Amino acid sequence: MSEFAKVAYRDGETALTGLHLRPVGPARAAVAVFPTFMNATPGVEDKAHALVEAGYAVFIADFYGPDSPATFEEAFGAMARLRADPRAMRTRLRAAVEQLGVLEPGLPQLAIGFCLGGHAVLELARDGQDLLAVASFHGLLATPLPADQAIKPRILVCHGDADALVPRSDITGFWEEMDRVGANWHFHSYSGVEHGFTNPRMLHGALNSAYNASADRQSWAAMLALFDEVLG
């Protein structure tokens, strides 16, 4: 299996390090991959490898820079600091998309994300980024900066219906927000499925009790089908 190349990039004064990988032949498109609140983990890297095997160039974004967390406690703190300033967070997210364009000039751009990353790709869509499609896997749906302009990318949300982090009011609020701006969105909800359903193992190899093989397969297939559709 090919190894990721570390790529230095910046958000203002913050030094960041992303992970870049591309297929052997010509890439169909370039995908920004936004990781969980733990930043890049083996589970996220596995998903990026799967995209490369499907013919996509990938760039795994870095949320935190030198302060990347090593424990869940550190990650909760780092995520809280990042989300405390929503506009600054969007600037951080745009830096990754811009770096993807530098790495893969001329290719159509897509974005996917998991957990915090799922929230991140929806924020990029709300921010007016010129992406063909975004796919959010078990991402948070609420935002302090709801969309107030037309949304360019097609949107796929893959959600576990038993996700304790996303109340039903956030779901209906998201639908209404998307409808207000005329977004083109698909929302897939998997009954009895909890947060984090795409990752079979936790950070240090322990089994993830929230993993759901069916929801993982179905959501990934939906993403690939959407990408096929928007790429033509």
N, C-alpha and C positions, 0 to 999 in steps of 0.2 A: 504494500500500500504506500502510495506517495506521501511524502511529508509536507506539511504546511511550511511556507516561507514566512518568517516574521517580517512585518512591514511597519516601519516607524511612520507615524503621522501625528498631526497636532490639532487640538482645539484651542486656539489662542495660546496661552502660556502652558497648557497641560500637554505633556508628552504622552502619546498613546501608542500601543503596539497591537496591530491586527494580524490576522493569519490569512494568507492568500494561497489558493490552490486552483489549478485549472486542468482540464482534461488534456489528454495527449493530442487529440486532433482539434479542429476548430470548435470553439465554444458556441452553443446556441444563444446564450445570453449570460449576463453577469448578475449574480445574486448576492446582495448584502445580507449576511446572517447575523441577527442580533441575539445574543445568548441569554441565559437565565441571569438572575440577580447574582449568581456566583461567578459571572463572567464566563469565559470559555472553559468548558468542562469536557471530559471524554464523550459524554452523551451528545453534546452539541457538535463536537467534532465528527462524531459518527454520522450525524445528519448531513453535515457539510460534505463528507466523503460520498454519501449516497447521491447528493446533487451532482458532484463531479462525475460519478459513474453514469449519471443520466445525461451528461454532456454540458453541464453548466460550470462556468468559472465562479468561484466563491471568495468572499472576503468576510471573515468573522470579525465583527466590530469589537472594540474595547470600550467598555462603559467608564472605567475608573482610572486608567493610567497606572502610575507607580503605586497607588494605594489599593491595588486589586486585592480583594479579601481572600483569606485562607480558611476562614471558618464561617459557619452560618451566622453567628453573632456579628462578626465583622461585616458580612454581606448585608445584613439588615440595616446596619448603620450607614454603609456606603450607599445603599439604594435610597434610604431616606434623605441623605444629603443631595443626591442627584435629583430626586423628584421634588425637592423643596423649592426649586426655582424652575418651573416648567419651561420658560422661554430659554433659559440657559441649557436645559436638557435637550431641547430641540436643536440647539446649535451644536451640541455634542453629537447628536444623531446625524445631522447634516454633514459633519466632518467625515463620517464613515462613508456616506454615499458619495461624497466628492472624491474621496480617496479611491473608491471602487472605480469611478470614472477615469482616474489617472492610470490605474492598473489595467483597465480593460476599455480603452477608448473606442468609441463607435459601437459598442455592443448595447443592445437593449438592457434596461436595468429593472430588476425585480428585488423584492425584499421579503424575508421571512423572519420570524422571531418566536421565542419560547419564553413563557413566564414574563419577566420584565421586558424581554425582547419582543414578545407579542404585543404588549402595550406600546413599545417603541415604534413598531411598524405602523400602528394605527395613528400614532402621533405624527409620523412622517406624512401619512396620507392627509391628515388634517392640516398639516403645515404647507400643503400645496406642492409637494415634491413630485417631479415628473417621472414617476415610475409606472411601468405597465401594470403591475399587480403587486399586492402585498398579501401575505398569509400569516395570520396570528394563531399560534397554538397555545392554549390555556393562558392567554394574556388578559390583563385587567382591561376593562372596557370604559370605565369612567375617566373623565379628564377635566381639569380646571379650565381648559382652553377649548371649548367645543368648536367644531367646524363652523366657519362663517363664510366659506367660499366653496366654489365647485371643487370636488375631489377628483383628481386625475386617474389614479390607479383603480383597477378592479380590486375589490376587497373580499377576502375569504377569512372568516373567523371560525376556528374549530375549538369548541368549548365543551368542557365536561359539565353536565347538568348538576352534578353534586359538588361542584367547586365552591368551597366555603368562602373563598375570597371574592366571589362575584355574586352579589345578591340579585334576585330577579329584577329588582327595580333598575339595576345597572344595565341589564339586558334590554329591557323595553326602552330605557333612556337612550341606549346606543342606537337601536333601530330608528327611533324617532329623530335622533340627531342626523343619522345618515339620510333619512328621507327628506329632511328639511333642505339639504343641499343637493339632493338629486344624485346621491352616490349610487354606484352599481355594486351591490354587496350580496354575498351569500353568507348565511349563518348556519353552521352545522352544530347541533347539540347532541351529545351522547348520553343517554340516560344512565344514571347510577355511576357515572365516571367522575373521578375527583381531579383536583389540580395536579399538573405534572404527569399526565397520562402518557406522554410520548417517550419517557426515559425509563428503561427497565432497571437501571441501577442508580443509586445515590452516589454522592461524590467519591466516597472511599470504597466503592464496590459493593456496599450492602444493597440487598434487593429493595426496590422502591415499591411499597405496597399500593401506591396510587397508579402504577403502570397498568395500562389496559391494552392488550395486544390488538384487539379488534378496533378500538378507537384509533390507535396508532396507525394501523394499516389503512383504515378508511380515510383518515384525515390526510395522510401522506398521498394517497391515491387522488384525493380531491385536489390537492395542491398541484400535483403533476398534471392533472387534466386541465385545470385552469391555466397553467402556464402554456400547455399545448395550444389552448384556445386563443390566448392573447398573442402568442407568437405566430400563429397562422400555420 
